[in-house]
Amino acid sequence: MHAFLSYNKADREIARRLGVQLILAGADLWFDQWEIRAGDSIPGKLNEGLTTFDTFVLLWSQHAEKSGWVRAELEAAIQRGINNPHIRIIPVRLDVSEMPALLRTRK
């Protein structure tokens, strides 16, 4: 599994713990804290990550709901999913924030 972990910085600790668990389970994980280094282009590195995943893991919370970065990542994932039926989008709800309409039917 080549996973991309999307989250808001307010949920960073939860994302890091989940990232460690995914790595231990054998996932090849794109996680910004581990992939973006000092001096890297943030949009460039995000674009790399968003073009190589087969599983998009979205940590959804009140913070993510307000985040332009999370929305942009989710839009890119949905677009890839439309064009490739093998792409999986897995939402992980962290609070009672309402899921985006396109994700409400996802398990």
N, C-alpha and C positions, 0 to 999 in steps of 0.2 A: 504494500500500500504506500503510495506517495501522497501524503496528506499535507494540506495547508491549514494552519490554525489561525483563525480570524477572531479578534477580540478587541475590546477597548482597553486602553492603558490602565483604567481604574480597576480592571479585572485581571491585571498582570499576574498576580500571585497564583490565582486559580489556573490561569492559562499555563504558567510555568509548571505547576504540579501535574496538570493533565498532559502537557508535552512530555514530561519525563515518563509518565505511564505509557504513553503511546510509543515512545522509543523503546522502552522495556518490552513492549508487546511486539516489537519488530517492525514498526512503521518507519518509513523514511519521511521525516517530518520537516516541513519548512515552517520555521518559527522565527519571527523577526529578531528576537533577542539573540538568536544563535547564528543568524544568516547575515545581518546587516552590521558591518564593521565601520569604525571611524573613517570618514572620508568617502564612503560609498554613497552613491545616489540612491536615496530612499525610493523614489518612484521606479528607478531602474531595477533595483533588487526586488521590489514588490512585483513588478511585471514579470521578472524571471520566475518567481514563485507561483504566480497566478497562471502561468502557461504550462506548468509541468505537473500539477497535481492530478490525481484521479479521485481523491476524496477531499472535500472541503468541509472542515469542522468549524462551525460557527458558534462561538460562545455569545449567547443573546442575553442582554440585560438592559436595564434602564440606561446604562452608560453607552452600550453599543447602539441602542436605538437612536441616540443623539449624535453619533459619531459619523462624520463625513467619510472618514477612511474605511470604517466597517461597511458602510453602505456601498462605497465604490468597489470594495473587494467582493461583497455579496453580488452586486450586479455583474461583475466579471465572471463569477462562478455560475450564476444562473445562465448567462449567455453561453458559456462553455457547455453547460448541461443540456441546453437546447440543441446544440450542434453535435453533441456526443452522448449517446444514451448510456455510456459506461461511467460517466461522471456521477459521483454520489455527493449529495449535500446533506450533511448531518447537523441539524441544529441542536444545541445543548442549552436548555433554558436555565438561567441562573437566578431568575426572579419571576415575578408575575407579569412582566412587560409583555404586551401583545406582540405575537410573532408577525412578521411581514406576511401579507396575503399569500404570496407565492410559496411560502414555507409552511403554511398551516396544515397542509395535508401530509407533510413529511413525518415519518416516525422517528 
